[in-house]
Amino acid sequence: MGRLIVENLVVDDPAAAQVVQRRAEAGEDPVRLVTDAIEIGARVLEREQAGAGVEVLRADMEKASREVEQRLGATSEQVVTELRTRLEEAFGPDSGHVTRVLHRHFGAESTTAVQHQVRAAVAELLADSREKLFKQFSSAEDSNPLASFQKHAVAAIRQSSDQQHAHLREMNGRIEQLQLEIQKLQLEREKALDVAAEHNRSTAKGRPYEEAVFEAIDALAGGHGDDCDAVGDLQGVGGRKGDVLVGVDGCSGPPRARIVFEAKNSQTARNKALAELDNAMAQRDADYAVWVVPSADKLPARTQELREINGDKLFVVYDPEEGPLALRMAYTLARARVLMARGGSDGLDPAALRAEVERAVLALEEGRRIRQQLTHATNGIDAARDILDGMERRVKGHLTEIDALVAVAGGDDGGA
C-alpha cells in the first residue's frame, strides 16, 4: 500500500539521537523528524545502488571500447598502407600519373605548355585593350568618358589663371601704393627726426624753459606797465648773456631801469652763476639780474632762493607747473630795488620792503612744504588704494576657491 510500519525500532546511533533531541528541544515534531530521516536515507541508498550499477556499466563499456579500438587500429593500419600505395602511384614525384601529365602540359621546357599559351593570349588581349583605350581617351568626341572632364578642367584652369593674373595685377598696384606710402612715411620720419634733433639741440640750450620763463615774465611786466623782450638770440654789448630783458615803465616812455633774467635748466656753480649775471648786466646795460631755475636742486651751491647778493642779483625757482608766485616775488623785489636805486621810489622803506620779502619767502616755503605734504598724502592714498585693490582681489580669489570647494562637496553629497 506504499506505507512502512516499524514497531519497537531502536536505532543505536548517538549522532542520530543527538539530532532528534536537539530538534525536539527546538520545538519540532520528533515523529516527523524520524520519518524524514528514514525517507531521505532510503533515497540515498537507492542512489548509491544506482551508482554501483553505473560503475558496472562503465566497466563493461570500457572493456568493449578497448576491443573495438584494437580492431580499428589493425584495420586502419591496413587502410593507411593501401592508401599510401595508391597515392604514391598517382602523385609520386618521379613516376606518378598526375606528375607526368602536369609535366607534359605545364613544364617549362614544353613549347605547348598552358602557361605559354595563356601568356601569349593575355599579351595579345592587353595590346588590343591598350590601343582601344588610347583611342577612346584621346578622342574629343562624346564617346570619350573623360572629354567632359577635360573640358571642365581646362576651363577651370583657364579661369584660375585669369583670376591669378588679376590678383597679381591688383597686388602689384597695392605694392606700388604701399611703396609710395612707405616713401612718404620715410620722408615724414626724416622730418620728425630733424625736428626731434632740433628740439634736442634747443632743449640742450634750455630753449623750451627759456620760452616758458619769458612768457611768465612778460605777463608780470604787462601788469606793471613794463616792457619785456626775449633777447637770448640777440647780440648785446660784447655778448649774448641774458635771456629776458625788462624795461621798467618802458610801455609809457624810455625805461627808467632795466632788469635782466637768465633762465637755466641745469645746475651751475655759484661763482660762475654770479659771473654770468654780472656779464648779463654789463652786456644788456641792466641794473639788476635774476637767475631763474626750474627746481631748488638746480640752484647754485650755497645760495638761497630770493636771497639778494650784492644788492643787485637774485636767485629764484620757477616751476611752470606750480605757478609764477616765486617769480612774481623776485620780479617785484627786483623792480623795487632798481626804482629805489634810481630815486624813483620816494617814501619806500627798504627795511619794510625787506621784512615783507622775508615774510613772503617764509610763506612761499610753507606753501611748498604743504604742497609736498599733499603730494606725500596723495601718494599714500594711491598706495593705500592699490593695497586695498590687491586685498579685494585676494579676497575674491579666496571666495572663488570657497565656492569651488562648496560646489565639489555638494556634488559629492548628491552622488552619495
C-alpha positions in Angstrom: 0.0 0.0 0.0 3.1 2.3 -0.2 3.5 2.6 3.6 6.2 1.4 6.1 5.2 0.5 9.6 8.1 0.0 12.2 7.3 -1.2 15.7 9.8 -1.4 18.7 12.6 0.0 16.5 15.8 1.1 18.4 18.5 3.0 16.4 21.8 2.7 18.3 23.4 5.9 16.7 24.5 8.8 19.1 24.6 11.3 16.2 21.0 10.5 15.2 19.8 10.6 18.8 21.5 13.9 19.3 20.0 15.4 16.2 16.5 14.3 17.2 16.9 15.5 20.8 18.2 19.0 19.6 15.3 19.4 17.1 12.8 18.3 19.6 14.1 20.8 22.2 13.8 23.4 19.4 10.1 22.7 19.1 10.0 20.4 16.1 7.9 17.1 15.9 10.3 14.2 16.6 8.0 11.8 14.8 8.1 13.9 11.6 11.9 14.3 12.0 12.4 10.5 12.2 10.1 10.0 9.2 12.1 12.5 7.1 15.4 10.8 8.2 14.0 7.3 7.0 12.7 8.8 3.7 16.0 10.6 3.0 18.1 7.6 3.9 16.0 5.4 1.6 16.6 7.7 -1.3 20.3 7.9 -0.6 20.6 4.1 -0.5 18.7 3.9 -3.8 21.1 6.4 -5.4 24.1 4.5 -4.1 22.7 1.3 -5.6 22.1 3.1 -8.9 25.7 4.4 -8.8 27.0 0.9 -8.3 25.1 -0.2 -11.4 26.5 2.7 -13.4 30.1 1.7 -12.3 29.4 -1.8 -13.6 28.1 -0.5 -16.9 31.1 1.9 -17.2 33.5 -1.1 -16.7 31.7 -3.1 -19.4 31.8 -0.1 -21.8 35.5 0.5 -21.3 36.2 -3.2 -22.0 34.1 -3.1 -25.2 35.8 0.1 -26.3 39.2 -1.3 -25.8 38.3 -4.3 -28.0 36.8 -2.0 -30.7 39.9 0.2 -30.5 42.2 -2.8 -31.1 40.2 -3.9 -34.1 40.0 -0.4 -35.6 43.8 0.0 -35.1 44.5 -3.1 -37.1 42.0 -2.2 -39.8 43.2 1.5 -40.1 46.8 0.4 -40.4 45.8 -1.8 -43.4 43.8 1.1 -44.9 46.7 3.6 -44.4 49.1 1.2 -46.1 46.8 0.7 -49.0 46.1 4.4 -49.3 49.8 5.3 -49.2 50.5 2.8 -52.0 47.7 4.2 -54.2 48.8 7.9 -53.6 52.4 7.0 -54.5 51.2 5.5 -57.7 49.1 8.6 -58.6 51.1 11.5 -57.2 54.6 10.2 -56.9 57.3 12.9 -57.6 59.0 10.7 -60.2 56.6 8.1 -61.6 53.2 9.3 -60.6 50.5 9.5 -63.3 49.4 13.1 -62.3 53.0 14.3 -62.1 53.7 13.0 -65.7 50.5 14.7 -67.0 51.3 18.1 -65.3 54.9 18.0 -66.5 53.7 17.4 -70.1 51.2 20.3 -70.0 52.9 22.8 -67.7 56.6 22.0 -67.9 58.9 24.9 -68.6 60.7 23.1 -71.5 57.4 22.2 -73.2 56.5 24.5 -76.1 52.9 23.6 -75.8 52.7 24.3 -72.1 49.5 26.0 -70.9 51.3 28.9 -69.3 52.9 29.9 -72.6 49.6 29.8 -74.3 48.0 31.9 -71.6 50.8 34.4 -71.6 50.5 34.9 -75.4 46.7 35.3 -75.1 47.0 37.8 -72.3 49.7 39.8 -74.1 47.5 40.0 -77.2 44.5 41.0 -75.2 46.4 43.7 -73.3 47.8 45.2 -76.5 44.4 45.3 -78.1 42.9 46.9 -74.9 45.7 49.5 -74.7 45.1 50.5 -78.2 41.3 50.8 -77.8 41.7 52.7 -74.5 44.2 55.1 -76.1 41.9 55.8 -79.0 38.9 56.3 -76.7 40.5 58.6 -74.1 42.4 60.6 -76.7 39.3 61.4 -78.7 37.4 64.6 -78.2 34.0 63.0 -79.0 31.3 62.1 -76.6 32.4 58.5 -76.7 35.4 59.6 -74.5 34.2 59.5 -70.9 36.9 62.0 -70.0 36.1 64.5 -72.6 33.6 66.4 -70.4 36.1 66.3 -67.5 38.9 67.6 -69.8 36.7 70.5 -70.9 35.8 71.4 -67.4 39.3 71.0 -66.2 40.7 73.2 -69.0 38.0 75.8 -68.3 38.7 75.7 -64.5 42.5 76.1 -65.1 41.9 79.0 -67.5 39.6 80.7 -65.0 42.0 80.1 -62.2 44.9 81.5 -64.3 42.8 84.6 -65.2 41.9 85.2 -61.6 45.5 84.7 -60.5 46.7 87.2 -63.1 44.0 89.7 -61.9 45.1 89.2 -58.3 48.7 89.7 -59.3 47.9 92.9 -61.1 45.9 94.1 -58.1 48.7 93.1 -55.8 51.2 94.9 -57.9 49.0 98.0 -57.7 48.8 97.7 -53.9 52.5 97.2 -53.7 53.1 100.3 -55.7 50.7 102.2 -53.4 52.5 100.8 -50.3 55.9 101.8 -51.8 54.6 105.3 -52.2 53.2 105.4 -48.7 56.5 104.0 -47.4 58.3 106.7 -49.2 56.0 109.3 -47.7 56.4 107.8 -44.2 60.2 107.8 -44.6 60.1 111.4 -45.6 57.9 112.2 -42.6 60.1 110.2 -40.4 63.2 112.1 -41.6 61.4 115.3 -40.9 60.3 114.1 -37.5 63.9 113.1 -36.8 65.1 116.5 -37.9 62.5 118.2 -35.7 63.5 116.0 -32.8 67.2 116.7 -33.3 66.4 120.4 -33.5 64.3 120.1 -30.4 67.1 118.2 -28.6 69.5 120.9 -29.6 67.2 123.6 -28.3 66.5 121.6 -25.1 70.2 121.3 -24.6 70.4 125.1 -24.7 67.4 125.4 -22.3 65.3 127.0 -25.1 61.8 125.5 -24.0 62.3 126.5 -20.4 63.6 129.9 -21.6 60.4 130.4 -23.5 58.3 129.5 -20.5 60.2 132.0 -18.3 59.8 134.7 -21.0 56.0 134.1 -21.1 55.7 134.3 -17.3 57.8 137.5 -17.1 56.0 139.1 -20.0 52.7 138.5 -18.2 54.1 140.1 -15.0 55.6 143.0 -16.9 52.4 143.8 -18.6 50.7 144.2 -15.3 53.2 146.8 -14.2 53.4 148.7 -17.5 56.9 147.4 -18.1 58.5 146.4 -21.4 59.6 142.8 -21.9 61.8 141.3 -24.6 63.4 137.9 -25.3 67.0 138.7 -26.0 68.6 135.3 -25.8 69.3 135.3 -29.5 70.2 139.0 -29.8 73.7 140.3 -29.6 74.4 142.6 -26.7 77.4 144.7 -25.8 80.1 142.2 -26.1 78.0 139.0 -26.0 74.6 137.4 -25.7 74.3 136.9 -22.0 70.8 137.2 -20.5 67.6 135.7 -21.9 64.8 138.2 -20.9 65.2 142.0 -20.6 62.6 144.1 -18.8 62.4 147.9 -19.2 60.8 149.3 -16.1 57.9 151.7 -17.2 59.0 151.0 -20.7 55.5 151.0 -22.0 54.9 154.7 -21.3 58.3 156.0 -22.4 62.0 155.4 -22.1 62.7 152.7 -19.4 63.7 154.1 -16.0 65.7 151.0 -15.3 66.5 147.5 -16.7 66.3 144.0 -15.2 67.9 141.1 -16.9 66.7 137.5 -16.3 68.9 134.5 -17.0 67.0 131.2 -17.4 68.9 128.0 -16.7 67.6 124.4 -16.9 70.8 123.0 -15.2 72.8 123.5 -12.1 75.8 125.9 -12.3 78.5 126.7 -9.8 77.9 129.7 -7.6 80.8 131.8 -8.8 80.1 131.0 -12.4 76.5 132.0 -12.0 77.4 135.3 -10.4 79.9 136.0 -13.2 77.3 135.3 -15.8 74.8 137.6 -14.1 77.5 140.4 -14.0 78.2 139.8 -17.7 74.5 139.9 -18.4 74.0 143.2 -16.7 77.1 144.6 -18.5 76.0 143.3 -21.9 72.4 144.3 -21.6 73.0 147.6 -19.7 70.8 146.4 -16.8 70.7 147.5 -13.2 69.6 144.1 -11.7 70.0 140.5 -12.6 67.8 137.5 -11.7 68.9 133.8 -12.0 65.9 131.6 -12.8 65.9 127.8 -12.4 63.0 125.2 -12.6 63.7 123.5 -9.2 65.5 124.0 -5.9 68.1 121.3 -6.7 69.3 123.3 -9.7 70.2 126.4 -7.6 73.9 127.0 -7.3 75.5 125.7 -4.1 75.5 127.9 -1.1 72.7 130.0 -2.4 69.2 130.6 -1.2 66.1 131.4 -3.1 65.0 135.1 -3.1 68.2 136.0 -1.1 69.9 139.0 -2.7 73.6 139.1 -3.4 75.5 142.4 -3.6 72.2 144.2 -3.7 71.8 143.6 -7.5 71.5 139.9 -8.0 68.8 137.4 -7.0 68.2 133.6 -7.4 64.6 132.3 -7.8 62.9 128.9 -8.5 60.2 129.0 -11.2 58.3 125.8 -12.0 55.7 126.3 -14.7 53.5 123.6 -13.2 53.5 125.3 -9.7 52.7 128.8 -11.0 54.6 132.1 -11.1 54.3 133.1 -7.4 58.0 132.9 -6.6 58.9 134.5 -9.9 56.4 137.3 -9.2 58.1 138.0 -5.8 61.5 138.1 -7.4 60.2 140.4 -10.1 58.6 142.7 -7.6 61.7 142.8 -5.4 64.0 143.5 -8.4 61.7 146.2 -9.6 61.6 147.9 -6.2 65.4 147.7 -5.9 66.0 149.4 -9.3 63.4 152.1 -8.6 65.0 152.8 -5.2 68.4 152.9 -6.8 67.2 155.4 -9.4 65.4 157.6 -6.8 62.0 156.9 -8.2 60.5 155.4 -5.1 60.2 158.2 -2.6 58.7 157.1 0.6 59.6 153.4 0.1 61.0 151.9 3.3 63.8 149.4 2.5 63.6 147.7 5.9 59.8 147.3 5.5 60.4 146.0 2.0 63.0 143.5 3.2 60.6 142.4 6.0 57.8 141.8 3.6 60.1 139.9 1.3 61.2 137.8 4.2 57.6 137.1 5.2 56.8 136.3 1.6 59.7 133.9 1.4 58.6 132.1 4.6 55.0 131.9 3.3 56.3 130.5 0.0 58.4 127.9 1.8 55.4 127.0 3.9 53.3 126.6 0.8 55.9 124.4 -0.7 56.1 122.2 2.4 52.3 122.0 2.3 52.4 121.0 -1.3 55.0 118.3 -0.5 52.8 117.0 2.3 49.8 117.0 -0.1 52.0 115.1 -2.6 53.0 112.6 0.0 49.4 112.3 1.1 48.3 111.7 -2.4 50.9 109.1 -3.0 49.9 107.5 0.3 46.3 107.5 -0.7 47.2 106.0 -4.1 49.3 103.3 -2.3 46.6 102.6 0.1 44.1 102.3 -2.8 46.5 99.9 -4.5 46.8 97.8 -1.3 43.0 97.8 -0.9 42.5 96.8 -4.5 45.1 94.0 -4.1 43.3 92.9 -0.9 40.0 92.8 -2.7 41.4 90.7 -5.5 42.8 88.2 -2.9 39.5 88.1 -1.0 37.7 87.5 -4.3 40.1 84.7 -5.1 39.6 83.1 -1.7 35.8 83.4 -2.2 36.1 81.7 -5.6 38.1 78.9 -4.0 35.5 78.5 -1.2 32.6 78.4 -3.8 34.5 75.7 -5.8 35.1 73.7 -2.6 31.4 74.0 -1.6 30.4 73.1 -5.1 32.6 70.0 -5.1 31.3 69.0 -1.6 27.7 69.5 -2.8 28.3 67.3 -5.8 29.8 64.5 -3.7 26.8 64.6 -1.3 24.4 64.5 -4.2 26.3 61.5 -5.7 26.2 59.6 -2.4 
